[in-house]
Amino acid sequence: MNLFSFAFGNLYRRPARTFLTVSAISLGIAAVVALTSIAWGFEASWQKANDARGTDLIVTRLASENAMPSAFVAHDHEQALKTFPHVQAVVGLLSEMLSVSDNAPPVFVFGWAYGSYLWDHLRLVDGRWPSADTEPVVVIGSLAAELLHKKIGDTLEIEGLQFRVAGIFESSAVVENGAVLMTLTQAQQVTDKPGKVNVLNIKLDGHASEADVEELKAHVRATMPGFVAITSGELVSNNTIVRISKAMSNATILIAGLVGALVVFNTMLMSINERKRDIGVLLALGWQRRTIVELVFCESVILTLAGGAFGIAAGIGITWGLENMDLMRGKIDAVYSIPFLLAVLGLSILIGIVGGIYPAFNAARLRPSHALRYE
């Protein structure tokens, strides 16, 4: 019998305690997996949406870190940016989360400049695009059509205005698949923000170098006080929701680690107190104290490794359930990666080692003569 099978047998003989310990660790690991994958997924979803549009730089308010950047009057800034070298297009975008149906959750409503490059990456699957800047129609993502139970020719009431569904599209970005899209002019009318946008999207020509990009950023800082030109990744990483999600994820990792280590510590210490006589027999039979330490560590790692494996499965299940809730569909696309899941398993092992340190060395310090007298 090897050390692993011996340790597994010790745990198997105490099924209730083993089950409760593994369950407690699983809950903590599940919370880590769910919160972290959602935080990363939210960030990746928005960055993918920005990248899919072909935008090289985004101009927005310097202090705007909200989920939706603060709106501003864009005309003068837009005209000034168009004169800069290598700037191919400057396009305004207005985004809001609005209720468009009494029996459906709020959805993102995007207003894009009519005829701009922002529309080019979308694939029309049914119907048509808006035929004019002022036409009161919308096109909706395939996921939004499912959530809102809408088809071509149906109407949507947005902020008291009626819009007919002219088309259904698909995008490589889940955020856009779950959104309602209209022309910028119509979005400004709906939100009562005439002439305003959340961001200005800048598309550069193929000859622009990194130096040109940095020069454009410096130009914006110098000529547009209170504004900044950044990449989509920088915009998303500064988003308040993304930062809060990451902070919650990090806090959960810390709490799960501490609680898990305490649970393992308590379980192993109780187990050793109950098995003092058994440990004394092993020492009397010639077991080295180092082997006793390895046995306790082996038991604690088995507990946490099992808890980690079940926790990962539970965390993925919880995240899948959240993704498919009507309130969350089309807003997040959870991200899992093999390195992340391996890191979670590594965290589980670390919890087992930390929680088993004191019980292991406490067991190794037992004197066989005293342990054999223990009842």
RAURZI-V709142 format. One record per residue. N is the residue number from 1. PHI is phi in whole degrees, -180 to 180 (999 if undefined). Layout:
# RAURZI-V709142
[[N & PHI] [N & PHI]]
This chain:
# RAURZI-V709142
[[1 & 999] [2 & -85] [3 & -65] [4 & -63] [5 & -66] [6 & -65] [7 & -65] [8 & -63] [9 & -64] [10 & -62] [11 & -71] [12 & -66] [13 & -76] [14 & -125] [15 & -62] [16 & -64] [17 & -65] [18 & -62] [19 & -63] [20 & -66] [21 & -65] [22 & -62] [23 & -64] [24 & -63] [25 & -67] [26 & -60] [27 & -62] [28 & -64] [29 & -67] [30 & -61] [31 & -64] [32 & -62] [33 & -63] [34 & -65] [35 & -66] [36 & -68] [37 & -66] [38 & -70] [39 & -61] [40 & -65] [41 & -66] [42 & -63] [43 & -65] [44 & -66] [45 & -64] [46 & -71] [47 & -67] [48 & -64] [49 & -64] [50 & -66] [51 & -68] [52 & -63] [53 & -76] [54 & 83] [55 & -83] [56 & -93] [57 & -138] [58 & -124] [59 & -101] [60 & -149] [61 & -64] [62 & -60] [63 & -95] [64 & -87] [65 & -121] [66 & -73] [67 & -56] [68 & -115] [69 & -55] [70 & -60] [71 & -76] [72 & -148] [73 & -72] [74 & -106] [75 & -57] [76 & -63] [77 & -65] [78 & -62] [79 & -66] [80 & -66] [81 & -68] [82 & -66] [83 & -84] [84 & -78] [85 & -57] [86 & 72] [87 & -80] [88 & -88] [89 & -155] [90 & -127] [91 & -129] [92 & -80] [93 & -142] [94 & -124] [95 & -127] [96 & -148] [97 & -103] [98 & -131] [99 & -87] [100 & -120] [101 & -159] [102 & -68] [103 & -110] [104 & -136] [105 & -71] [106 & -60] [107 & -129] [108 & -75] [109 & -115] [110 & -105] [111 & -113] [112 & -115] [113 & -58] [114 & -61] [115 & 78] [116 & -82] [117 & -67] [118 & -59] [119 & -81] [120 & -66] [121 & -82] [122 & -80] [123 & -114] [124 & -76] [125 & -104] [126 & -161] [127 & 80] [128 & -147] [129 & -86] [130 & -56] [131 & -93] [132 & -156] [133 & -61] [134 & -101] [135 & -70] [136 & -80] [137 & -131] [138 & -131] [139 & -119] [140 & -124] [141 & -68] [142 & -61] [143 & -71] [144 & -64] [145 & -61] [146 & -71] [147 & -68] [148 & -90] [149 & 56] [150 & -119] [151 & -136] [152 & -57] [153 & 96] [154 & -71] [155 & -115] [156 & -122] [157 & -103] [158 & -121] [159 & 53] [160 & 85] [161 & -107] [162 & -96] [163 & -130] [164 & -94] [165 & -77] [166 & -94] [167 & -159] [168 & -126] [169 & -127] [170 & -128] [171 & -134] [172 & -74] [173 & -103] [174 & -63] [175 & -61] [176 & -77] [177 & -62] [178 & -100] [179 & -115] [180 & -105] [181 & -121] [182 & -142] [183 & -71] [184 & -60] [185 & -60] [186 & -67] [187 & -65] [188 & -65] [189 & -70] [190 & -63] [191 & -92] [192 & 58] [193 & -129] [194 & -59] [195 & 75] [196 & -106] [197 & -139] [198 & -81] [199 & -144] [200 & -111] [201 & -90] [202 & -113] [203 & -112] [204 & -97] [205 & -79] [206 & -71] [207 & -94] [208 & -71] [209 & -103] [210 & -61] [211 & -65] [212 & -65] [213 & -62] [214 & -65] [215 & -66] [216 & -67] [217 & -60] [218 & -65] [219 & -63] [220 & -64] [221 & -62] [222 & -79] [223 & -106] [224 & -127] [225 & -54] [226 & 88] [227 & -122] [228 & -145] [229 & -106] [230 & -137] [231 & -80] [232 & -62] [233 & -63] [234 & -67] [235 & -62] [236 & -69] [237 & -66] [238 & -89] [239 & -64] [240 & -59] [241 & -63] [242 & -63] [243 & -66] [244 & -65] [245 & -62] [246 & -67] [247 & -64] [248 & -64] [249 & -63] [250 & -65] [251 & -64] [252 & -65] [253 & -60] [254 & -64] [255 & -64] [256 & -62] [257 & -65] [258 & -66] [259 & -64] [260 & -61] [261 & -63] [262 & -67] [263 & -63] [264 & -64] [265 & -55] [266 & -64] [267 & -63] [268 & -70] [269 & -67] [270 & -65] [271 & -63] [272 & -69] [273 & -61] [274 & -77] [275 & -114] [276 & -59] [277 & -65] [278 & -63] [279 & -67] [280 & -61] [281 & -62] [282 & -62] [283 & -66] [284 & -66] [285 & -80] [286 & 111] [287 & -65] [288 & -78] [289 & -63] [290 & -62] [291 & -68] [292 & -63] [293 & -60] [294 & -63] [295 & -63] [296 & -65] [297 & -61] [298 & -62] [299 & -65] [300 & -68] [301 & -69] [302 & -60] [303 & -60] [304 & -74] [305 & -67] [306 & -64] [307 & -62] [308 & -65] [309 & -64] [310 & -66] [311 & -65] [312 & -62] [313 & -61] [314 & -67] [315 & -63] [316 & -64] [317 & -65] [318 & -63] [319 & -64] [320 & -60] [321 & -64] [322 & -66] [323 & -60] [324 & -97] [325 & -69] [326 & -56] [327 & -67] [328 & -106] [329 & -62] [330 & 82] [331 & -117] [332 & -135] [333 & -139] [334 & -56] [335 & -114] [336 & -119] [337 & -141] [338 & -59] [339 & -58] [340 & -65] [341 & -65] [342 & -67] [343 & -65] [344 & -65] [345 & -63] [346 & -62] [347 & -62] [348 & -61] [349 & -64] [350 & -62] [351 & -59] [352 & -63] [353 & -68] [354 & -64] [355 & -69] [356 & -98] [357 & -60] [358 & -65] [359 & -58] [360 & -65] [361 & -74] [362 & -65] [363 & -67] [364 & -68] [365 & -83] [366 & -63] [367 & -91] [368 & -55] [369 & -66] [370 & -74] [371 & -65] [372 & -70] [373 & -87] [374 & -76] [375 & -114]]
